[in-house]
Amino acid sequence: MNHTARIALVGDRSDAVRSHTRIPGLLEALRVRDGLDLDAYWIATQDADQGMYGFDAVWVLPGSPYRSEAKVLAAIRAARESGIPFLGTCGGFQHALLEFARNVCGLERAAHAENTPEAADEDAVIVPLACSLVGHEGIVRITPGSRAAGLIGTDRAQARYHCNYAANPHYLDTLRAHGLAFTGTDESGEVRIAELPAHPFFLATLFQPELDGDGTRAHPLITCLAEAAVDHARTR
């Protein structure tokens, strides 16, 4: 029996964001090539909140700064607390770390430097990169035995970026101590993948897997998100 999975694509949709223009084709490829029955809904950030409970997966997309930081964080929290499959890419990675810092680690003043430039340096969980990664490609080293390694199928992968912000190294140990695992780094050791091992499917990447290849076949992380969504739909 086929189960239609409802996927929330959370982001302020724009034709100027390349990843946004790629996604419809990737979802169609998943339907045609992989036989996955997906019903995707674009959710503007100001409309994203606890309503995520009605979806089988939540994908927080690139395109920050978002119109509503608060509602993006609420959407991520709903997915994290209720076991809904979650993927965050680029800005989604950054906000997944911010949500975790505030609501799991108890860092109420945790800030994203792009959203709150006036925040004190010691409060910024997400900080500007020393060198922009806009248009950059590079190797990501993936921790053997991690969920990311299992899904991608290798411990080294080529990645494409389009971002100017990343995790503040000062907070990594605190995030780890509360259960967030960092399972991918660039070749200099900077964090590029985060996951929650205790969650059915919760991954975030600073790179953008939706930009992988020529757009005719989904990256393994996107395929696996769709598969997890279909599995979730079977129990809904």
VEXDREN-2710 file (C-alpha; in Angstrom, 1 decimal):
% VEXDREN-2710
k/r/px/py/pz
1/MET/0.0/0.0/0.0
2/ASN/1.3/3.5/-1.0
3/HIS/1.4/6.1/1.7
4/THR/1.5/9.8/0.7
5/ALA/4.0/11.6/2.9
6/ARG/3.4/15.3/3.7
7/ILE/6.6/17.3/3.7
8/ALA/6.9/20.9/5.0
9/LEU/9.4/22.9/3.0
10/VAL/10.1/25.8/5.4
11/GLY/11.6/28.8/3.9
12/ASP/10.8/32.2/2.2
13/ARG/10.5/30.9/-1.3
14/SER/12.4/32.9/-3.9
15/ASP/13.5/32.3/-7.5
16/ALA/16.7/34.1/-6.5
17/VAL/17.6/31.2/-4.2
18/ARG/19.1/28.5/-6.4
19/SER/18.2/25.7/-4.0
20/HIS/14.6/26.7/-4.0
21/THR/14.5/26.4/-7.8
22/ARG/16.1/22.9/-7.6
23/ILE/13.7/21.3/-5.1
24/PRO/10.6/20.8/-7.3
25/GLY/12.7/18.8/-9.8
26/LEU/14.3/16.7/-7.0
27/LEU/10.9/15.8/-5.5
28/GLU/9.6/14.8/-8.9
29/ALA/12.7/12.6/-9.4
30/LEU/12.0/11.0/-6.1
31/ARG/8.5/10.2/-7.2
32/VAL/9.5/8.9/-10.7
33/ARG/12.8/7.2/-9.9
34/ASP/12.2/6.0/-6.4
35/GLY/8.5/5.5/-6.3
36/LEU/8.1/7.8/-3.2
37/ASP/4.7/9.3/-2.9
38/LEU/5.4/12.9/-1.7
39/ASP/3.1/15.8/-1.1
40/ALA/5.2/18.9/-0.5
41/TYR/4.0/22.2/0.9
42/TRP/6.0/25.4/0.8
43/ILE/5.6/27.1/4.2
44/ALA/6.7/30.7/4.5
45/THR/8.7/31.2/7.7
46/GLN/6.1/33.6/9.2
47/ASP/3.6/30.7/8.9
48/ALA/5.8/28.0/10.3
49/ASP/5.0/27.0/13.9
50/GLN/3.5/24.2/15.9
51/GLY/1.4/23.3/12.8
52/MET/4.4/21.1/11.8
53/TYR/2.8/18.3/13.8
54/GLY/0.6/17.5/10.8
55/PHE/3.6/16.7/8.5
56/ASP/5.6/13.6/8.0
57/ALA/8.9/15.6/7.5
58/VAL/10.2/19.1/8.0
59/TRP/12.9/20.5/5.7
60/VAL/14.2/23.9/6.8
61/LEU/15.7/25.4/3.6
62/PRO/18.4/27.9/2.8
63/GLY/17.5/31.6/2.3
64/SER/18.3/33.3/5.7
65/PRO/17.8/35.7/7.2
66/TYR/14.3/34.4/7.5
67/ARG/11.3/36.7/7.9
68/SER/10.5/35.0/11.2
69/GLU/13.3/33.5/13.3
70/ALA/10.9/32.6/16.1
71/LYS/8.6/30.5/13.9
72/VAL/11.4/28.7/12.2
73/LEU/12.7/27.8/15.7
74/ALA/9.2/26.6/16.7
75/ALA/9.0/24.4/13.6
76/ILE/12.4/22.8/14.4
77/ARG/11.4/22.3/18.0
78/ALA/8.2/20.6/16.9
79/ALA/10.0/18.2/14.7
80/ARG/12.7/17.5/17.3
81/GLU/10.3/16.9/20.2
82/SER/7.8/14.8/18.3
83/GLY/10.1/12.6/16.3
84/ILE/9.1/14.0/12.9
85/PRO/11.9/13.5/10.3
86/PHE/13.9/16.7/10.0
87/LEU/16.5/18.0/7.6
88/GLY/18.1/21.5/7.8
89/THR/20.4/22.8/5.1
90/CYS/22.5/25.9/5.3
91/GLY/20.3/28.3/7.2
92/GLY/18.4/25.3/8.4
93/PHE/21.6/23.9/9.9
94/GLN/22.3/27.2/11.7
95/HIS/18.8/27.5/13.1
96/ALA/18.8/23.8/14.2
97/LEU/21.8/24.6/16.4
98/LEU/20.3/27.8/17.7
99/GLU/17.0/26.0/18.6
100/PHE/18.9/23.2/20.4
101/ALA/21.1/25.7/22.3
102/ARG/18.1/27.6/23.6
103/ASN/15.6/24.9/24.3
104/VAL/17.8/21.9/25.2
105/CYS/21.0/23.5/26.6
106/GLY/19.1/26.3/28.4
107/LEU/21.1/29.1/26.7
108/GLU/18.2/31.6/26.6
109/ARG/20.4/34.4/25.3
110/ALA/21.8/32.2/22.4
111/ALA/21.7/34.3/19.2
112/HIS/22.4/34.1/15.5
113/ALA/24.8/36.9/14.5
114/GLU/23.0/37.5/11.2
115/ASN/19.6/37.9/12.9
116/THR/20.8/39.7/16.0
117/PRO/24.0/41.6/15.1
118/GLU/23.8/43.6/18.3
119/ALA/24.1/40.5/20.4
120/ALA/27.1/40.2/22.6
121/ASP/29.9/38.0/21.1
122/GLU/29.6/35.5/23.9
123/ASP/25.9/34.9/23.1
124/ALA/26.3/34.2/19.4
125/VAL/26.0/30.5/18.8
126/ILE/26.1/31.2/15.0
127/VAL/28.8/33.6/13.9
128/PRO/30.2/35.0/10.6
129/LEU/32.7/32.8/8.8
130/ALA/36.2/34.1/8.6
131/CYS/36.0/33.3/4.8
132/SER/32.7/33.2/3.0
133/LEU/31.6/29.9/1.6
134/VAL/29.3/31.4/-1.0
135/GLY/29.9/29.3/-4.2
136/HIS/32.5/27.2/-2.5
137/GLU/32.9/23.4/-3.0
138/GLY/34.9/21.2/-0.7
139/ILE/35.4/17.8/0.9
140/VAL/33.4/16.9/4.0
141/ARG/34.9/14.2/6.3
142/ILE/32.1/12.1/7.8
143/THR/32.4/10.2/11.1
144/PRO/32.4/6.4/10.4
145/GLY/29.5/4.7/12.0
146/SER/27.4/7.8/12.2
147/ARG/23.9/8.1/10.7
148/ALA/25.2/10.6/8.2
149/ALA/27.9/8.1/7.0
150/GLY/25.3/5.3/6.8
151/LEU/23.0/7.5/4.7
152/ILE/25.6/9.0/2.4
153/GLY/27.4/5.7/2.1
154/THR/31.0/7.1/2.4
155/ASP/33.2/8.8/4.9
156/ARG/34.2/11.5/2.4
157/ALA/31.9/13.5/0.2
158/GLN/32.0/16.5/-2.0
159/ALA/29.8/19.4/-0.8
160/ARG/28.5/22.7/-2.2
161/TYR/28.0/25.7/0.0
162/HIS/26.4/29.1/-0.3
163/CYS/26.7/30.6/3.2
164/ASN/28.4/33.2/5.4
165/TYR/27.7/31.9/8.9
166/ALA/28.6/28.8/10.9
167/ALA/28.7/27.3/14.4
168/ASN/30.7/29.2/17.1
169/PRO/33.4/26.7/18.2
170/HIS/33.0/28.0/21.8
171/TYR/29.6/26.3/22.1
172/LEU/30.3/22.9/20.5
173/ASP/31.2/21.1/23.7
174/THR/28.0/22.4/25.4
175/LEU/25.9/21.2/22.5
176/ARG/27.6/17.8/22.5
177/ALA/27.1/17.4/26.2
178/HIS/23.3/17.7/25.7
179/GLY/23.2/15.1/22.9
180/LEU/23.9/16.8/19.6
181/ALA/26.5/14.9/17.6
182/PHE/28.8/16.6/15.1
183/THR/29.5/14.0/12.5
184/GLY/30.9/15.9/9.5
185/THR/33.7/18.4/9.2
186/ASP/35.6/20.1/6.4
187/GLU/39.3/19.3/5.9
188/SER/40.3/21.9/8.5
189/GLY/38.0/20.4/11.2
190/GLU/35.2/23.0/11.0
191/VAL/31.7/21.5/11.7
192/ARG/29.6/20.8/8.7
193/ILE/27.1/18.1/9.8
194/ALA/25.0/17.7/13.0
195/GLU/22.6/15.0/14.0
196/LEU/20.6/13.7/16.9
197/PRO/21.4/10.0/17.4
198/ALA/18.4/9.6/19.7
199/HIS/15.9/11.0/17.1
200/PRO/14.4/8.8/14.3
201/PHE/15.8/11.2/11.7
202/PHE/17.3/14.6/12.6
203/LEU/20.2/15.9/10.4
204/ALA/21.5/19.3/9.5
205/THR/24.2/20.3/7.1
206/LEU/25.9/23.6/6.5
207/PHE/26.3/22.5/2.9
208/GLN/23.4/22.3/0.5
209/PRO/22.8/18.7/-0.7
210/GLU/20.1/20.1/-3.0
211/LEU/22.8/21.6/-5.2
212/ASP/24.5/18.3/-5.7
213/GLY/24.8/17.0/-9.3
214/ASP/22.7/18.3/-12.2
215/GLY/19.4/18.3/-10.4
216/THR/18.0/15.2/-11.9
217/ARG/18.7/12.9/-9.0
218/ALA/18.4/13.7/-5.3
219/HIS/21.3/13.6/-2.9
220/PRO/21.3/10.5/-0.6
221/LEU/20.4/12.7/2.4
222/ILE/17.3/14.1/0.6
223/THR/16.3/10.6/-0.6
224/CYS/16.6/9.3/2.9
225/LEU/14.5/12.2/4.3
226/ALA/11.8/11.3/1.8
227/GLU/12.0/7.6/2.8
228/ALA/11.8/8.5/6.4
229/ALA/8.7/10.7/5.7
230/VAL/7.0/7.8/3.9
231/ASP/7.7/5.5/6.9
232/HIS/6.3/8.2/9.2
233/ALA/3.2/8.5/7.1
234/ARG/2.5/4.7/7.6
235/THR/2.1/5.3/11.3
236/ARG/0.2/8.6/11.1
END
